[in-house]
Amino acid sequence: MAAFQSSTTVLDSILFRDAFGTPSMRAIFSDVAFIARCVEVEVALAKAEARCGVIPAAAAEEIARLSNAQALDFDHLRRETDIVGYPILPLVHQLAKQCGEAGRFVHWGATTQDIMDTAVVLQVRAGLQVVAEDLAALRGILASLARKHRDTPMAGRTHLQHALPITFGYKVAIWLAMFDRHAERLEQLKPRVLVGQFAGAAGTLASLGDKGLEVQAALCAELGLGVPASTWHVARDGLAETVNFLALVTGSLGKIALDVMIMASTEFAEVYEPFVTGRGASSTMPQKRNPISSELMLAAGKAVRQHAGLMLDAMVQDFERATGPWHAEWIAVPESFVLTAGALHQAKTLLGGLIVDERRMAANLAMSKGLIVAEAVMMGLAPFLGRQQAHDVVYAACRTVAESGGELAEALAKVPEITRHLDRPALDRLTDPANYLGEAPRMVDRVLECFPR
């Protein structure tokens, strides 16, 4: 229990951390992992500089052999970081001692931000891989749902009112298409984001003479990263794009969460989150089954959206090294990744076991007594009466149903202007919601074509 006494946020809370994050993503962005990445960058730098003839090859070999992130004194590193304001100088002190005589070549020609930025990019690369895997799994779940419910009719709603019939598969296909685009965005942003940072004190690599760009390229090759066209110490669009991408992902998850929460309400009762004993229970109302995963997804989306704004604000940096905006990234980047991973985990749980009540969807669709397909009747009459007159005649019949009850087909059958052109069987066909799904099923097919079985 002592290990959690200092927990203050949902991301490290013993109570909430697995609701808002995942162990794998927390591990990628933990302090220990970050420092290990910094050591990885320092070792790669030594190897690159040795390859370019900047430092002795023997020194680079010793640095690679003796640098040990696990052997660092983290308590001492914490105290020195608090004094210096950054962890790299304290880290270099310890690495230099670990490496003995070769230690004098550690961090050669680099600046603090070079090491930290490149370490963060390595974390981002690992984090994006986890996100990519989660997106693939989620898309598979959504594709299965869309395929299964391609032809399941339900009420489509606009402004929270019955609009026209759709299918549940159509609704899910819209969700799936968003995540198809997110998967595409992720691949597109990688070349812009996954680039190393090695530029020296003011970004000019002056300390390495004419070897600077050669070492930069060798370092990036060592780490499997792209080579930047120019120094990005104060050009933060890459990391800002990454967090804004995560905001798009969690925003889409929030949209799904909101749909599910409303559809799971007692009055709708069309879908439910998977049943797990005790999940979503109330301390006072035994009948409650609250949509917990949806609520967590929605909350995560709101939080990441705030971090997206913070990252955009942090792009406004002064001259060649920022006085403050860079530090805001230390908050936004790790938290955004952890929250996104948590939201994706909740989404896979929710949608992977989603309970769909087709009978309740049909009952809700029939609730309006045919009014939901008034447009179908209007379009059926339009060739005979003209669109506007057909609209007015059907509108009047709809008002009769709304005020006096009954079925729309019955009200229509009492209007001579209508029965002159459409008999009762025709009216019954036009007022059957299942006959007015438009291209919804084929749109499902079109989305599914983009996702291989």
TORKOL-4160 file (C-alpha; in steps of 0.2 Angstrom, whole numbers, padded with zeros to 4 digits, m for minus):
453
<pt num="1" X="0000" Y="0000" Z="0000"/>
<pt num="2" X="0015" Y="0012" Z="0004"/>
<pt num="3" X="0019" Y="0012" Z="m0015"/>
<pt num="4" X="0002" Y="0021" Z="m0019"/>
<pt num="5" X="0002" Y="0033" Z="m0004"/>
<pt num="6" X="0008" Y="0048" Z="m0016"/>
<pt num="7" X="m0004" Y="0044" Z="m0030"/>
<pt num="8" X="m0014" Y="0059" Z="m0034"/>
<pt num="9" X="m0021" Y="0057" Z="m0052"/>
<pt num="10" X="m0032" Y="0044" Z="m0060"/>
<pt num="11" X="m0017" Y="0039" Z="m0070"/>
<pt num="12" X="m0007" Y="0032" Z="m0056"/>
<pt num="13" X="m0021" Y="0029" Z="m0043"/>
<pt num="14" X="m0022" Y="0012" Z="m0036"/>
<pt num="15" X="m0041" Y="0013" Z="m0038"/>
<pt num="16" X="m0043" Y="0021" Z="m0055"/>
<pt num="17" X="m0028" Y="0018" Z="m0065"/>
<pt num="18" X="m0034" Y="0003" Z="m0075"/>
<pt num="19" X="m0050" Y="0012" Z="m0078"/>
<pt num="20" X="m0042" Y="0026" Z="m0087"/>
<pt num="21" X="m0026" Y="0018" Z="m0094"/>
<pt num="22" X="m0018" Y="0001" Z="m0097"/>
<pt num="23" X="m0002" Y="m0007" Z="m0089"/>
<pt num="24" X="0006" Y="m0008" Z="m0106"/>
<pt num="25" X="0005" Y="0010" Z="m0110"/>
<pt num="26" X="0009" Y="0016" Z="m0093"/>
<pt num="27" X="0025" Y="0005" Z="m0094"/>
<pt num="28" X="0030" Y="0014" Z="m0110"/>
<pt num="29" X="0028" Y="0031" Z="m0102"/>
<pt num="30" X="0034" Y="0027" Z="m0085"/>
<pt num="31" X="0049" Y="0037" Z="m0077"/>
<pt num="32" X="0060" Y="0021" Z="m0078"/>
<pt num="33" X="0056" Y="0019" Z="m0096"/>
<pt num="34" X="0059" Y="0037" Z="m0100"/>
<pt num="35" X="0076" Y="0036" Z="m0092"/>
<pt num="36" X="0080" Y="0020" Z="m0101"/>
<pt num="37" X="0076" Y="0028" Z="m0117"/>
<pt num="38" X="0087" Y="0042" Z="m0113"/>
<pt num="39" X="0101" Y="0030" Z="m0110"/>
<pt num="40" X="0097" Y="0021" Z="m0126"/>
<pt num="41" X="0099" Y="0038" Z="m0135"/>
<pt num="42" X="0116" Y="0042" Z="m0126"/>
<pt num="43" X="0123" Y="0025" Z="m0131"/>
<pt num="44" X="0117" Y="0026" Z="m0149"/>
<pt num="45" X="0125" Y="0044" Z="m0150"/>
<pt num="46" X="0141" Y="0036" Z="m0144"/>
<pt num="47" X="0140" Y="0023" Z="m0157"/>
<pt num="48" X="0136" Y="0035" Z="m0171"/>
<pt num="49" X="0150" Y="0047" Z="m0166"/>
<pt num="50" X="0162" Y="0032" Z="m0166"/>
<pt num="51" X="0156" Y="0027" Z="m0183"/>
<pt num="52" X="0159" Y="0045" Z="m0190"/>
<pt num="53" X="0176" Y="0046" Z="m0182"/>
<pt num="54" X="0171" Y="0059" Z="m0169"/>
<pt num="55" X="0175" Y="0049" Z="m0153"/>
<pt num="56" X="0186" Y="0033" Z="m0151"/>
<pt num="57" X="0178" Y="0017" Z="m0156"/>
<pt num="58" X="0184" Y="0009" Z="m0140"/>
<pt num="59" X="0176" Y="0023" Z="m0130"/>
<pt num="60" X="0159" Y="0020" Z="m0139"/>
<pt num="61" X="0161" Y="0001" Z="m0135"/>
<pt num="62" X="0164" Y="0004" Z="m0117"/>
<pt num="63" X="0149" Y="0016" Z="m0116"/>
<pt num="64" X="0138" Y="0003" Z="m0124"/>
<pt num="65" X="0144" Y="m0011" Z="m0112"/>
<pt num="66" X="0144" Y="m0001" Z="m0096"/>
<pt num="67" X="0129" Y="0010" Z="m0097"/>
<pt num="68" X="0115" Y="0003" Z="m0086"/>
<pt num="69" X="0099" Y="0011" Z="m0083"/>
<pt num="70" X="0094" Y="m0002" Z="m0071"/>
<pt num="71" X="0109" Y="0002" Z="m0060"/>
<pt num="72" X="0105" Y="0021" Z="m0059"/>
<pt num="73" X="0102" Y="0029" Z="m0042"/>
<pt num="74" X="0084" Y="0035" Z="m0045"/>
<pt num="75" X="0083" Y="0044" Z="m0029"/>
<pt num="76" X="0099" Y="0054" Z="m0032"/>
<pt num="77" X="0093" Y="0057" Z="m0050"/>
<pt num="78" X="0076" Y="0064" Z="m0043"/>
<pt num="79" X="0085" Y="0076" Z="m0031"/>
<pt num="80" X="0097" Y="0083" Z="m0044"/>
<pt num="81" X="0083" Y="0084" Z="m0057"/>
<pt num="82" X="0073" Y="0095" Z="m0045"/>
<pt num="83" X="0089" Y="0106" Z="m0043"/>
<pt num="84" X="0094" Y="0107" Z="m0062"/>
<pt num="85" X="0076" Y="0107" Z="m0069"/>
<pt num="86" X="0080" Y="0093" Z="m0081"/>
<pt num="87" X="0085" Y="0075" Z="m0079"/>
<pt num="88" X="0099" Y="0074" Z="m0092"/>
<pt num="89" X="0114" Y="0082" Z="m0083"/>
<pt num="90" X="0111" Y="0072" Z="m0068"/>
<pt num="91" X="0109" Y="0056" Z="m0079"/>
<pt num="92" X="0125" Y="0060" Z="m0088"/>
<pt num="93" X="0134" Y="0062" Z="m0072"/>
<pt num="94" X="0129" Y="0044" Z="m0067"/>
<pt num="95" X="0133" Y="0037" Z="m0084"/>
<pt num="96" X="0150" Y="0045" Z="m0084"/>
<pt num="97" X="0154" Y="0036" Z="m0068"/>
<pt num="98" X="0147" Y="0020" Z="m0074"/>
<pt num="99" X="0158" Y="0021" Z="m0090"/>
<pt num="100" X="0174" Y="0025" Z="m0081"/>
<pt num="101" X="0188" Y="0032" Z="m0093"/>
<pt num="102" X="0176" Y="0032" Z="m0108"/>
<pt num="103" X="0163" Y="0042" Z="m0098"/>
<pt num="104" X="0171" Y="0058" Z="m0104"/>
<pt num="105" X="0164" Y="0055" Z="m0121"/>
<pt num="106" X="0146" Y="0052" Z="m0115"/>
<pt num="107" X="0134" Y="0066" Z="m0122"/>
<pt num="108" X="0147" Y="0072" Z="m0134"/>
<pt num="109" X="0141" Y="0087" Z="m0143"/>
<pt num="110" X="0123" Y="0085" Z="m0138"/>
<pt num="111" X="0111" Y="0096" Z="m0128"/>
<pt num="112" X="0098" Y="0091" Z="m0115"/>
<pt num="113" X="0083" Y="0093" Z="m0127"/>
<pt num="114" X="0092" Y="0082" Z="m0140"/>
<pt num="115" X="0092" Y="0068" Z="m0128"/>
<pt num="116" X="0074" Y="0071" Z="m0121"/>
<pt num="117" X="0066" Y="0074" Z="m0137"/>
<pt num="118" X="0073" Y="0059" Z="m0145"/>
<pt num="119" X="0069" Y="0048" Z="m0130"/>
<pt num="120" X="0051" Y="0055" Z="m0131"/>
<pt num="121" X="0050" Y="0050" Z="m0150"/>
<pt num="122" X="0055" Y="0032" Z="m0145"/>
<pt num="123" X="0041" Y="0032" Z="m0132"/>
<pt num="124" X="0029" Y="0039" Z="m0145"/>
<pt num="125" X="0034" Y="0026" Z="m0158"/>
<pt num="126" X="0031" Y="0012" Z="m0145"/>
<pt num="127" X="0014" Y="0021" Z="m0140"/>
<pt num="128" X="0008" Y="0022" Z="m0157"/>
<pt num="129" X="0012" Y="0004" Z="m0160"/>
<pt num="130" X="0000" Y="0000" Z="m0146"/>
<pt num="131" X="m0013" Y="0012" Z="m0152"/>
<pt num="132" X="m0012" Y="0004" Z="m0170"/>
<pt num="133" X="m0014" Y="m0014" Z="m0163"/>
<pt num="134" X="m0029" Y="m0008" Z="m0152"/>
<pt num="135" X="m0037" Y="0001" Z="m0168"/>
<pt num="136" X="m0035" Y="m0015" Z="m0178"/>
<pt num="137" X="m0044" Y="m0025" Z="m0165"/>
<pt num="138" X="m0057" Y="m0012" Z="m0163"/>
<pt num="139" X="m0060" Y="m0011" Z="m0181"/>
<pt num="140" X="m0062" Y="m0030" Z="m0182"/>
<pt num="141" X="m0075" Y="m0029" Z="m0168"/>
<pt num="142" X="m0085" Y="m0015" Z="m0177"/>
<pt num="143" X="m0084" Y="m0024" Z="m0194"/>
<pt num="144" X="m0092" Y="m0040" Z="m0186"/>
<pt num="145" X="m0106" Y="m0030" Z="m0178"/>
<pt num="146" X="m0109" Y="m0020" Z="m0194"/>
<pt num="147" X="m0109" Y="m0036" Z="m0204"/>
<pt num="148" X="m0121" Y="m0045" Z="m0192"/>
<pt num="149" X="m0133" Y="m0031" Z="m0191"/>
<pt num="150" X="m0132" Y="m0025" Z="m0209"/>
<pt num="151" X="m0151" Y="m0027" Z="m0211"/>
<pt num="152" X="m0157" Y="m0024" Z="m0193"/>
<pt num="153" X="m0170" Y="m0010" Z="m0194"/>
<pt num="154" X="m0170" Y="0003" Z="m0181"/>
<pt num="155" X="m0176" Y="0021" Z="m0180"/>
<pt num="156" X="m0164" Y="0034" Z="m0186"/>
<pt num="157" X="m0164" Y="0050" Z="m0175"/>
<pt num="158" X="m0160" Y="0068" Z="m0179"/>
<pt num="159" X="m0161" Y="0081" Z="m0165"/>
<pt num="160" X="m0165" Y="0066" Z="m0154"/>
<pt num="161" X="m0181" Y="0064" Z="m0163"/>
<pt num="162" X="m0187" Y="0050" Z="m0175"/>
<pt num="163" X="m0181" Y="0054" Z="m0192"/>
<pt num="164" X="m0180" Y="0040" Z="m0205"/>
<pt num="165" X="m0177" Y="0021" Z="m0203"/>
<pt num="166" X="m0159" Y="0015" Z="m0204"/>
<pt num="167" X="m0151" Y="m0001" Z="m0199"/>
<pt num="168" X="m0140" Y="m0004" Z="m0184"/>
<pt num="169" X="m0127" Y="m0010" Z="m0195"/>
<pt num="170" X="m0127" Y="0006" Z="m0204"/>
<pt num="171" X="m0124" Y="0015" Z="m0188"/>
<pt num="172" X="m0110" Y="0004" Z="m0183"/>
<pt num="173" X="m0102" Y="0006" Z="m0201"/>
<pt num="174" X="m0102" Y="0025" Z="m0198"/>
<pt num="175" X="m0092" Y="0021" Z="m0182"/>
<pt num="176" X="m0081" Y="0009" Z="m0191"/>
<pt num="177" X="m0077" Y="0021" Z="m0205"/>
<pt num="178" X="m0070" Y="0034" Z="m0193"/>
<pt num="179" X="m0058" Y="0022" Z="m0186"/>
<pt num="180" X="m0053" Y="0016" Z="m0204"/>
<pt num="181" X="m0048" Y="0035" Z="m0206"/>
<pt num="182" X="m0039" Y="0035" Z="m0190"/>
<pt num="183" X="m0029" Y="0020" Z="m0195"/>
<pt num="184" X="m0024" Y="0029" Z="m0211"/>
<pt num="185" X="m0020" Y="0045" Z="m0202"/>
<pt num="186" X="m0008" Y="0035" Z="m0190"/>
<pt num="187" X="0002" Y="0028" Z="m0204"/>
<pt num="188" X="0003" Y="0045" Z="m0213"/>
<pt num="189" X="0009" Y="0055" Z="m0197"/>
<pt num="190" X="0023" Y="0042" Z="m0193"/>
<pt num="191" X="0036" Y="0049" Z="m0206"/>
<pt num="192" X="0033" Y="0067" Z="m0199"/>
<pt num="193" X="0033" Y="0062" Z="m0181"/>
<pt num="194" X="0046" Y="0048" Z="m0179"/>
<pt num="195" X="0062" Y="0058" Z="m0182"/>
<pt num="196" X="0077" Y="0060" Z="m0171"/>
<pt num="197" X="0083" Y="0076" Z="m0163"/>
<pt num="198" X="0101" Y="0080" Z="m0163"/>
<pt num="199" X="0106" Y="0098" Z="m0165"/>
<pt num="200" X="0117" Y="0104" Z="m0151"/>
<pt num="201" X="0115" Y="0120" Z="m0140"/>
<pt num="202" X="0107" Y="0132" Z="m0152"/>
<pt num="203" X="0102" Y="0119" Z="m0165"/>
<pt num="204" X="0117" Y="0122" Z="m0177"/>
<pt num="205" X="0128" Y="0107" Z="m0172"/>
<pt num="206" X="0142" Y="0119" Z="m0171"/>
<pt num="207" X="0151" Y="0109" Z="m0158"/>
<pt num="208" X="0154" Y="0095" Z="m0171"/>
<pt num="209" X="0161" Y="0105" Z="m0185"/>
<pt num="210" X="0158" Y="0097" Z="m0202"/>
<pt num="211" X="0153" Y="0081" Z="m0194"/>
<pt num="212" X="0137" Y="0087" Z="m0187"/>
<pt num="213" X="0125" Y="0081" Z="m0200"/>
<pt num="214" X="0134" Y="0065" Z="m0203"/>
<pt num="215" X="0132" Y="0061" Z="m0184"/>
<pt num="216" X="0114" Y="0066" Z="m0184"/>
<pt num="217" X="0110" Y="0054" Z="m0198"/>
<pt num="218" X="0120" Y="0040" Z="m0190"/>
<pt num="219" X="0111" Y="0042" Z="m0174"/>
<pt num="220" X="0094" Y="0042" Z="m0182"/>
<pt num="221" X="0099" Y="0026" Z="m0192"/>
<pt num="222" X="0105" Y="0018" Z="m0175"/>
<pt num="223" X="0088" Y="0021" Z="m0168"/>
<pt num="224" X="0078" Y="0017" Z="m0183"/>
<pt num="225" X="0071" Y="0035" Z="m0184"/>
<pt num="226" X="0069" Y="0047" Z="m0198"/>
<pt num="227" X="0082" Y="0061" Z="m0201"/>
<pt num="228" X="0074" Y="0078" Z="m0198"/>
<pt num="229" X="0076" Y="0091" Z="m0212"/>
<pt num="230" X="0080" Y="0104" Z="m0199"/>
<pt num="231" X="0081" Y="0106" Z="m0180"/>
<pt num="232" X="0064" Y="0105" Z="m0172"/>
<pt num="233" X="0069" Y="0111" Z="m0154"/>
<pt num="234" X="0055" Y="0125" Z="m0156"/>
<pt num="235" X="0046" Y="0117" Z="m0171"/>
<pt num="236" X="0034" Y="0106" Z="m0161"/>
<pt num="237" X="0021" Y="0102" Z="m0174"/>
<pt num="238" X="0025" Y="0084" Z="m0175"/>
<pt num="239" X="0021" Y="0081" Z="m0156"/>
<pt num="240" X="0006" Y="0092" Z="m0157"/>
<pt num="241" X="0000" Y="0082" Z="m0172"/>
<pt num="242" X="0002" Y="0066" Z="m0162"/>
<pt num="243" X="m0008" Y="0072" Z="m0147"/>
<pt num="244" X="m0021" Y="0080" Z="m0159"/>
<pt num="245" X="m0022" Y="0063" Z="m0168"/>
<pt num="246" X="m0026" Y="0055" Z="m0151"/>
<pt num="247" X="m0039" Y="0068" Z="m0148"/>
<pt num="248" X="m0047" Y="0063" Z="m0164"/>
<pt num="249" X="m0047" Y="0044" Z="m0159"/>
<pt num="250" X="m0054" Y="0048" Z="m0142"/>
<pt num="251" X="m0067" Y="0060" Z="m0149"/>
<pt num="252" X="m0073" Y="0046" Z="m0160"/>
<pt num="253" X="m0074" Y="0035" Z="m0145"/>
<pt num="254" X="m0084" Y="0048" Z="m0136"/>
<pt num="255" X="m0096" Y="0049" Z="m0150"/>
<pt num="256" X="m0099" Y="0030" Z="m0149"/>
<pt num="257" X="m0100" Y="0031" Z="m0130"/>
<pt num="258" X="m0113" Y="0044" Z="m0131"/>
<pt num="259" X="m0124" Y="0034" Z="m0143"/>
<pt num="260" X="m0122" Y="0019" Z="m0133"/>
<pt num="261" X="m0127" Y="0028" Z="m0116"/>
<pt num="262" X="m0143" Y="0035" Z="m0124"/>
<pt num="263" X="m0148" Y="0019" Z="m0133"/>
<pt num="264" X="m0145" Y="0010" Z="m0116"/>
<pt num="265" X="m0156" Y="0022" Z="m0106"/>
<pt num="266" X="m0172" Y="0014" Z="m0100"/>
<pt num="267" X="m0183" Y="0023" Z="m0112"/>
<pt num="268" X="m0173" Y="0017" Z="m0127"/>
<pt num="269" X="m0167" Y="0000" Z="m0121"/>
<pt num="270" X="m0159" Y="m0005" Z="m0138"/>
<pt num="271" X="m0142" Y="m0009" Z="m0133"/>
<pt num="272" X="m0133" Y="m0014" Z="m0117"/>
<pt num="273" X="m0115" Y="m0015" Z="m0111"/>
<pt num="274" X="m0109" Y="m0033" Z="m0108"/>
<pt num="275" X="m0116" Y="m0040" Z="m0092"/>
<pt num="276" X="m0103" Y="m0043" Z="m0078"/>
<pt num="277" X="m0109" Y="m0046" Z="m0061"/>
<pt num="278" X="m0108" Y="m0030" Z="m0051"/>
<pt num="279" X="m0102" Y="m0019" Z="m0065"/>
<pt num="280" X="m0111" Y="m0003" Z="m0065"/>
<pt num="281" X="m0120" Y="m0007" Z="m0049"/>
<pt num="282" X="m0128" Y="0007" Z="m0038"/>
<pt num="283" X="m0125" Y="0008" Z="m0019"/>
<pt num="284" X="m0143" Y="0012" Z="m0017"/>
<pt num="285" X="m0153" Y="0006" Z="m0032"/>
<pt num="286" X="m0151" Y="m0013" Z="m0035"/>
<pt num="287" X="m0159" Y="m0012" Z="m0052"/>
<pt num="288" X="m0146" Y="m0001" Z="m0059"/>
<pt num="289" X="m0134" Y="m0006" Z="m0073"/>
<pt num="290" X="m0124" Y="0010" Z="m0077"/>
<pt num="291" X="m0114" Y="0011" Z="m0093"/>
<pt num="292" X="m0097" Y="0012" Z="m0085"/>
<pt num="293" X="m0086" Y="0009" Z="m0100"/>
<pt num="294" X="m0095" Y="0022" Z="m0110"/>
<pt num="295" X="m0094" Y="0034" Z="m0096"/>
<pt num="296" X="m0075" Y="0031" Z="m0095"/>
<pt num="297" X="m0073" Y="0033" Z="m0114"/>
<pt num="298" X="m0082" Y="0049" Z="m0114"/>
<pt num="299" X="m0072" Y="0056" Z="m0099"/>
<pt num="300" X="m0055" Y="0051" Z="m0108"/>
<pt num="301" X="m0060" Y="0060" Z="m0124"/>
<pt num="302" X="m0064" Y="0076" Z="m0114"/>
<pt num="303" X="m0047" Y="0075" Z="m0106"/>
<pt num="304" X="m0037" Y="0071" Z="m0121"/>
<pt num="305" X="m0046" Y="0085" Z="m0130"/>
<pt num="306" X="m0039" Y="0097" Z="m0117"/>
<pt num="307" X="m0022" Y="0091" Z="m0119"/>
<pt num="308" X="m0023" Y="0093" Z="m0138"/>
<pt num="309" X="m0027" Y="0112" Z="m0135"/>
<pt num="310" X="m0012" Y="0112" Z="m0123"/>
<pt num="311" X="m0001" Y="0105" Z="m0136"/>
<pt num="312" X="m0006" Y="0118" Z="m0149"/>
<pt num="313" X="m0003" Y="0132" Z="m0136"/>
<pt num="314" X="0014" Y="0124" Z="m0133"/>
<pt num="315" X="0019" Y="0126" Z="m0151"/>
<pt num="316" X="0021" Y="0145" Z="m0148"/>
<pt num="317" X="0039" Y="0145" Z="m0143"/>
<pt num="318" X="0051" Y="0159" Z="m0141"/>
<pt num="319" X="0067" Y="0160" Z="m0152"/>
<pt num="320" X="0078" Y="0145" Z="m0153"/>
<pt num="321" X="0074" Y="0137" Z="m0136"/>
<pt num="322" X="0058" Y="0139" Z="m0127"/>
<pt num="323" X="0055" Y="0146" Z="m0109"/>
<pt num="324" X="0041" Y="0135" Z="m0103"/>
<pt num="325" X="0030" Y="0129" Z="m0118"/>
<pt num="326" X="0041" Y="0113" Z="m0119"/>
<pt num="327" X="0038" Y="0108" Z="m0101"/>
<pt num="328" X="0019" Y="0108" Z="m0105"/>
<pt num="329" X="0022" Y="0094" Z="m0117"/>
<pt num="330" X="0029" Y="0083" Z="m0102"/>
<pt num="331" X="0012" Y="0084" Z="m0095"/>
<pt num="332" X="0001" Y="0082" Z="m0111"/>
<pt num="333" X="0011" Y="0068" Z="m0121"/>
<pt num="334" X="0011" Y="0054" Z="m0108"/>
<pt num="335" X="m0006" Y="0057" Z="m0101"/>
<pt num="336" X="m0014" Y="0058" Z="m0118"/>
<pt num="337" X="m0007" Y="0041" Z="m0123"/>
<pt num="338" X="m0012" Y="0033" Z="m0107"/>
<pt num="339" X="m0029" Y="0040" Z="m0108"/>
<pt num="340" X="m0031" Y="0035" Z="m0126"/>
<pt num="341" X="m0025" Y="0017" Z="m0122"/>
<pt num="342" X="m0038" Y="0016" Z="m0108"/>
<pt num="343" X="m0052" Y="0022" Z="m0119"/>
<pt num="344" X="m0048" Y="0010" Z="m0132"/>
<pt num="345" X="m0047" Y="m0004" Z="m0120"/>
<pt num="346" X="m0065" Y="0001" Z="m0113"/>
<pt num="347" X="m0071" Y="0002" Z="m0131"/>
<pt num="348" X="m0065" Y="m0016" Z="m0135"/>
<pt num="349" X="m0073" Y="m0022" Z="m0119"/>
<pt num="350" X="m0089" Y="m0013" Z="m0123"/>
<pt num="351" X="m0091" Y="m0017" Z="m0141"/>
<pt num="352" X="m0084" Y="m0034" Z="m0141"/>
<pt num="353" X="m0099" Y="m0039" Z="m0129"/>
<pt num="354" X="m0112" Y="m0027" Z="m0134"/>
<pt num="355" X="m0130" Y="m0034" Z="m0131"/>
<pt num="356" X="m0141" Y="m0028" Z="m0145"/>
<pt num="357" X="m0160" Y="m0030" Z="m0143"/>
<pt num="358" X="m0167" Y="m0031" Z="m0160"/>
<pt num="359" X="m0185" Y="m0033" Z="m0154"/>
<pt num="360" X="m0184" Y="m0017" Z="m0144"/>
<pt num="361" X="m0177" Y="m0008" Z="m0159"/>
<pt num="362" X="m0192" Y="m0014" Z="m0170"/>
<pt num="363" X="m0204" Y="m0009" Z="m0156"/>
<pt num="364" X="m0196" Y="0009" Z="m0155"/>
<pt num="365" X="m0196" Y="0010" Z="m0174"/>
<pt num="366" X="m0215" Y="0006" Z="m0174"/>
<pt num="367" X="m0218" Y="0018" Z="m0160"/>
<pt num="368" X="m0223" Y="0033" Z="m0171"/>
<pt num="369" X="m0237" Y="0023" Z="m0180"/>
<pt num="370" X="m0229" Y="0025" Z="m0197"/>
<pt num="371" X="m0225" Y="0043" Z="m0195"/>
<pt num="372" X="m0206" Y="0039" Z="m0197"/>
<pt num="373" X="m0209" Y="0035" Z="m0215"/>
<pt num="374" X="m0220" Y="0050" Z="m0220"/>
<pt num="375" X="m0206" Y="0055" Z="m0232"/>
<pt num="376" X="m0209" Y="0038" Z="m0241"/>
<pt num="377" X="m0227" Y="0042" Z="m0243"/>
<pt num="378" X="m0224" Y="0060" Z="m0249"/>
<pt num="379" X="m0211" Y="0054" Z="m0262"/>
<pt num="380" X="m0224" Y="0040" Z="m0267"/>
<pt num="381" X="m0237" Y="0054" Z="m0270"/>
<pt num="382" X="m0225" Y="0066" Z="m0278"/>
<pt num="383" X="m0226" Y="0060" Z="m0296"/>
<pt num="384" X="m0245" Y="0062" Z="m0295"/>
<pt num="385" X="m0247" Y="0078" Z="m0285"/>
<pt num="386" X="m0230" Y="0087" Z="m0286"/>
<pt num="387" X="m0218" Y="0087" Z="m0272"/>
<pt num="388" X="m0225" Y="0102" Z="m0262"/>
<pt num="389" X="m0243" Y="0097" Z="m0263"/>
<pt num="390" X="m0239" Y="0079" Z="m0258"/>
<pt num="391" X="m0229" Y="0086" Z="m0243"/>
<pt num="392" X="m0244" Y="0096" Z="m0238"/>
<pt num="393" X="m0257" Y="0082" Z="m0239"/>
<pt num="394" X="m0246" Y="0070" Z="m0230"/>
<pt num="395" X="m0242" Y="0083" Z="m0217"/>
<pt num="396" X="m0260" Y="0085" Z="m0213"/>
<pt num="397" X="m0262" Y="0066" Z="m0211"/>
<pt num="398" X="m0247" Y="0066" Z="m0199"/>
<pt num="399" X="m0256" Y="0080" Z="m0189"/>
<pt num="400" X="m0271" Y="0069" Z="m0188"/>
<pt num="401" X="m0261" Y="0054" Z="m0181"/>
<pt num="402" X="m0252" Y="0065" Z="m0169"/>
<pt num="403" X="m0268" Y="0073" Z="m0162"/>
<pt num="404" X="m0280" Y="0059" Z="m0163"/>
<pt num="405" X="m0270" Y="0043" Z="m0163"/>
<pt num="406" X="m0271" Y="0028" Z="m0175"/>
<pt num="407" X="m0259" Y="0023" Z="m0189"/>
<pt num="408" X="m0253" Y="0034" Z="m0203"/>
<pt num="409" X="m0259" Y="0021" Z="m0216"/>
<pt num="410" X="m0276" Y="0023" Z="m0209"/>
<pt num="411" X="m0276" Y="0041" Z="m0209"/>
<pt num="412" X="m0269" Y="0042" Z="m0227"/>
<pt num="413" X="m0283" Y="0030" Z="m0233"/>
<pt num="414" X="m0296" Y="0042" Z="m0228"/>
<pt num="415" X="m0289" Y="0056" Z="m0239"/>
<pt num="416" X="m0297" Y="0056" Z="m0256"/>
<pt num="417" X="m0283" Y="0065" Z="m0264"/>
<pt num="418" X="m0272" Y="0051" Z="m0259"/>
<pt num="419" X="m0283" Y="0036" Z="m0262"/>
<pt num="420" X="m0286" Y="0042" Z="m0280"/>
<pt num="421" X="m0268" Y="0037" Z="m0283"/>
<pt num="422" X="m0263" Y="0024" Z="m0270"/>
<pt num="423" X="m0273" Y="0010" Z="m0264"/>
<pt num="424" X="m0272" Y="0002" Z="m0246"/>
<pt num="425" X="m0259" Y="m0011" Z="m0250"/>
<pt num="426" X="m0248" Y="0003" Z="m0258"/>
<pt num="427" X="m0250" Y="0013" Z="m0243"/>
<pt num="428" X="m0246" Y="m0002" Z="m0231"/>
<pt num="429" X="m0230" Y="m0004" Z="m0241"/>
<pt num="430" X="m0225" Y="0014" Z="m0241"/>
<pt num="431" X="m0228" Y="0015" Z="m0222"/>
<pt num="432" X="m0218" Y="m0001" Z="m0218"/>
<pt num="433" X="m0201" Y="0006" Z="m0211"/>
<pt num="434" X="m0192" Y="m0010" Z="m0217"/>
<pt num="435" X="m0196" Y="m0004" Z="m0235"/>
<pt num="436" X="m0188" Y="0013" Z="m0233"/>
<pt num="437" X="m0170" Y="0009" Z="m0228"/>
<pt num="438" X="m0163" Y="0018" Z="m0243"/>
<pt num="439" X="m0145" Y="0013" Z="m0247"/>
<pt num="440" X="m0141" Y="0009" Z="m0228"/>
<pt num="441" X="m0137" Y="m0009" Z="m0231"/>
<pt num="442" X="m0126" Y="m0006" Z="m0246"/>
<pt num="443" X="m0117" Y="0008" Z="m0237"/>
<pt num="444" X="m0112" Y="m0005" Z="m0224"/>
<pt num="445" X="m0106" Y="m0016" Z="m0238"/>
<pt num="446" X="m0095" Y="m0002" Z="m0245"/>
<pt num="447" X="m0087" Y="0002" Z="m0228"/>
<pt num="448" X="m0084" Y="m0017" Z="m0225"/>
<pt num="449" X="m0075" Y="m0018" Z="m0242"/>
<pt num="450" X="m0061" Y="m0007" Z="m0234"/>
<pt num="451" X="m0059" Y="m0020" Z="m0220"/>
<pt num="452" X="m0053" Y="m0037" Z="m0225"/>
<pt num="453" X="m0061" Y="m0052" Z="m0216"/>
